[in-house]
Amino acid sequence: MPPRQQTRVAAFLISAHGALARQFAFTLPIKLKSAWQTELNAQVYRETEIISLLLRATSWEPDLTLGYMTASWETAWFPAPIEEIPDRTLAAAAGLAAFAHAVHAGIRPAALLPLEANANDPFAMALRRIEFESGRLLQAQILFLKGPELVPFRNAVSAALERRHTEIDKLWAQALEGVGITIPRTE
């Protein structure tokens, strides 16, 4: 994958996973009281590992559009608690899980690699690793979003998931189109 494409893909992924790491860190209480809070703690570190991997594996190239694009991405990542959930901590955690689910399920970075990609290329390895980790992280989000605490709010959770997936899919496609990569949209 050429450096121009690597730069755009890595910038988008770093922005999304950085937002997840920040939000997981700020959602964590000082004392862990439930299993889902323990999982949030673990996810902070996994998101940080993804960022670190991308920073080192990417062949960076100047991209003048990144300033504008990053501002729009960071705005899209703002926390979105699920308003229909009266418990503010649970509402924030559910909104964050919906965002994380959209990032981990909707972005398939390894699918961008050409079939002839060198298996030993650091960037190709990083994208494959990110996709593998995303699958693992996705399992935790699914368990939480389908967990007993959120059963009474199933419709609201489903609507939040759909909104976040649509938003992430659109931003991901726009970021890639700017460097000549087209992915089919699911609109």
Secondary structure, 3 states (H helix, E strand, C coil): CCHHHHHHHHHHHHHHHHHHHHHHHHHCCCCCCCHHHHHHHHHHHHHHHHHHHHHHHCCCCCCCCHHHHHHHHHHHCCCCCCCCCCCHHHHHHHHHHHHHHHHHHHCCHHHHCCCCCCCCCHHHHHHHHHHHHHHHHHHHHHHHHCCHHHHHHHHHHHHHHHHHHHHHHHHHHHHHHCCCCCCCCCC
